[in-house]
Structure formats: C-alpha cells, structure tokens
Amino acid sequence: HFVQGSSNIIGTMTQDLQSNPLCEQHRLPALTKSRVAELQWPRQGAALDSKECLMLASTEAGPMRRLESGLLEEWDLWTSQHPQRNAPVTLHMGTETRFGGDASTLSVVSWNTLSKTWLAACREDAEYVHVPDECFDFDQRSKRLVATLAALDADVILLQEVDFDVFDASFLIPLRDLGYDGMMQNDRNRTAEQPCGNATFWKTQRLQLQEDATESRSRTLITGFVMLDGPCAGGEIAIINAHLESSPAKFAARASQLHSSLGKVAQRGTNAMIVGGDFNTGTDSAIHAVIRNHDWHGFSLTAAYEHPAAALTSQASECTFAVSGGHRYAIDHLLYSHGSLCVSSLLQALCGDVRRECLGGATRGLPDANVPSDHIPIGAVFVVSPCVKNPALRVKDPKPMTKEEEEVMWNCSTNPLSEEQRHIWDELKVDASKKPKGRPTAEEIQALKTQKQQRLAKEQSFVAALSAEALSFLVQFKDGRALIKRASL
C-alpha cells in the first residue's frame, strides 16, 4: 500500500519555505530519499502502471532543504541518476543572442508572461508593490516580451498566462513576422475568472502542425508536429505546454492534469515528447519523484535542468519566479523523453549583477526594468534521435486483412524480415497471448508486471533493429501495429 499525505509520518523535518510555494500553508515533510523508502516507493522495485503513477504523484510533500550553494539537498542524488549525465551540455548565457543549434536539434523556450489581467488585479498587493508603473502598461511590456523571444529565436516557444484578448495583436501577429505560427489554448469552456491560457508558437520552416494531434485540456495545450528538415525530417514530436493548478493544497489536481495529458499523447503513439511550462511546484515535488523513478503512461521522461551542468542555473540553485516579500520559487520546468531526445544546451536567462538584482535575496521583485514578467524564461536545445523518424507510426488506416490474408502475406517472398527476426516475432506473439487463469494473487500480479516490463524491453529491442522496409511491412499486420506502438512510446 502507498501512504499519502503526512498522517503516518512522525516527527518534523527542517523546512525551507523559500524552496517550494506549496508549503506556506501546508507544513508537510519533504519527499526525501528516506521518506520515499518509508512510503515503500517504488514498491519492492516493481514497475508501476499509470494509475499507480498518478496516485504517487498526488502525494503531499513539503519543501526540501536548500544547501549553502542554493541547490536542494538531494541534487547530487538526482544528477547521479540522470540518464544523460555524461552527455556534454553547455549553458547559454543571457537572452540577447540566438538560442539554438543546427538542423539536427530542436530548441525550446518556455516563459510565463504574467497575465495583464492578473497583474492589474494585484497592483495593490504586497508582492507587487515595488513593480515600476511602466510595467503595468501591457503594450509596452508585451513588446519587451516579444523582443526577448525574437532575440532567442527558438524553434518552439511555450508561453503561459497569455490573455485571450491580446493573443493575436500582442503575440501572434508580431511573431508571424519572425517566421512563427501559433495557437492559443481553446477558451470555449473558460469562465470569467480565467482570462488567460497557454499559447504555443513554432518555426514554420522547421515544423508542421498535426491538427489531429492537437488538443486543449485542463491547464495544458497539446500539440503534435512533423519535423520538416534535417536528418530527422518526417519524424513526429509531441509538445505539452503546461500551466498546472496553482492552489497550494491541490497536489492531486496538478498530478491529474499532467497524467491526463500524458495519456492523450500515449494514445497517439508518438515516441518523442517535450513537456514544458509553469508547474506551480518545485523539483522536490511528488510529480518529479515519479518522473525520476517510473515510466508514466509508458514514457521515460527526465528533467532538462537536473543534468549536472544545470547546477549553476537559476532554475536549480535560485528560482524562476520572484516577487516582493521574499517569495522566490523554482516552479518552471522542461521534461523530455530521453530515449529520443538528448539535451545539449540550457538557457540561463540572467547573468552577473542583473541576476543578483532580480533573483537575489534582496530582490524587490519582478517584473522590473530587466525582466518584463514575474518569471524568467527557461529553455533547452535537444539533439533529436533518428528514432523519431519512424514511418510505421505514420501509416494511416492500413487496409484490414483477414487472418488468412495475413498468413499469405507473411509467407510471401517479399517478407523483408530475416529468419532470426521472424523467430523473435513468433516468440513475442506467444508471450503477448499468455493470460493468467482465474484471479491472480498479489504475488502473481507482481510477477506479471515484471514480465510485462521484460517483454516491453524485448519488443523495443526488436523494433529498434528493424529496417525502414521491415517496419513498413510489419505495420500492415494488426499485431505488428500494436507492437510497434507499444515499443515506440
């Protein structure tokens, strides 16, 4: 059983309320390695299904202690577990120059732009008492936002807190002049209390939007793209732009919003994914603990800013959100599927004296003359693996065949699979067809989950070794399509 909340935790732990915004009202124990073990998480080392991941991601957790360096106390543990910890990663300093790579890479910038409606409503609040008058002029502030984005020139831009009534004039039109297209989160179901949403923009020379892979959900905007250039031209990638629930007590709501979006992308079968935005929670949250330890909806994700090279960034050692009164939190994140993408560069937006002035302990809060939002932008450049260019995943509605027709086609002379590959295929089909008889015991359930993970690893190895010709042949079979989709998540 998994224990949620703090009712079964005895004793108190050192609390640093500056490290996590969720705990000013909820003094909960931090989700340290020892607490993870106490919660029996992961359970006896077994893999968890998606519902179990959701339950664990909903666990209430308090802030983790920060070291003198500003890093959270388990930073070394997290970086030692990062799947790409040995990959070289550079830091891009400042926002005045282009942030990107060559045609084999994809650059992404995420930024909460601070809703004009919310800022106006908070004008008399203590957190914004020192904001310069000119920052309340949204026309002026939006021009500064767009100018920064233009200088960075990223392939994909993820914005949060974009007011619906200024999306076109303040963002879409000026960014189109720079070679972007964009879309706003669907506002059909919004209430008067929701003046803003998420907006995603992309370079039209690099990416083509897939209309059928695009969906607005609660707190997220899902977009699917086909890459148009470089060695991975034709490859598919899904991007989730997230602004998760901000209410401190709603741990489960944040987990549910992410869970729902991951599930939708999984149904599509895309094997490359980026999740970016304002999570309204830190890296010491249960959501991040699940990401580190488990595959959620079949996706193996990792955090870009948990690479060892990120130790000197504001996201890891300071904050990404800062307002007056000492409220400084690192709540903006970039997650990615590390089997298909490899981080090569991270954005450090502020440098030197400006960094200390805007984010240091004596900050008067943002926005100010240096930063036109109460958040700073974050970003990453990813090298895209050729595995995203999978023709089998893009076959639409193949002609259905009877079992007899499939048998004839399998045995024809044009079957490109080798004898060894045909043998492995037969074994995988047999393994997939095995079903337990009767109601399994708890031990049998654990054994079945372990076997499922082992079979998935074998399927992934099998698919990775197939040629494009073999993939195109196999996808014509019902079982082949199902196997390739599982192996490519």
Disulfide bonds with the S-S distance in Angstrom:
none
